[in-house]
């Protein structure tokens, strides 16, 4: 963990601390903490309002700090540490943070649009993690080594195929014990992919220093 780039390290640390704070806080204080960070469609766009609320706009990013259980947290942090490190070293700190936040926002908005008028409460960094994973795959795709390109394409096919299968069949909800925000995963993934493609056209990613590292929303 001491070799992790700074943004990935601090994102993982803040997400982990937030999970345990949410776990330890009880009663009214715990509910206030959760409601302040979670994305709630009724808070984001109050019924009868013409515009989203300022508080709701902030939760488009802060919902990534909350997770339902330890497995949910461990999966997201595992992917973030592996692929986030690679992407941050390829893009640099600020573009990487931009990608992480945009993927979170797009993921939440994708789930919000597909849910229509029904109430939605969204937690988890999966949208951002899928976006970071998509960016990593994109950077692998432009690698001059053919074997790395084939690996990237195979991984994206497996990852998105698995996500769609878990979401469409309901298997993900059965395994997780809760609804899985697979539409947010898809939105975050596509956002990360588009940002990485634009970045590659504007500025080819630098070679990561050292050895490269490798639901419910």
PyMOL commands that set and color helices and strands:
alter all, ss='L'
color gray80, all
select helices_A, chain A and resi 6-24+27-37+41-44+54-65+70-91+93-115+126-141+146-169+171-176+182-202
alter helices_A, ss='H'
color red, helices_A
select strands_A, chain A and resi 39-40+121-122
alter strands_A, ss='S'
color yellow, strands_A
deselect
rebuild
show_as cartoon
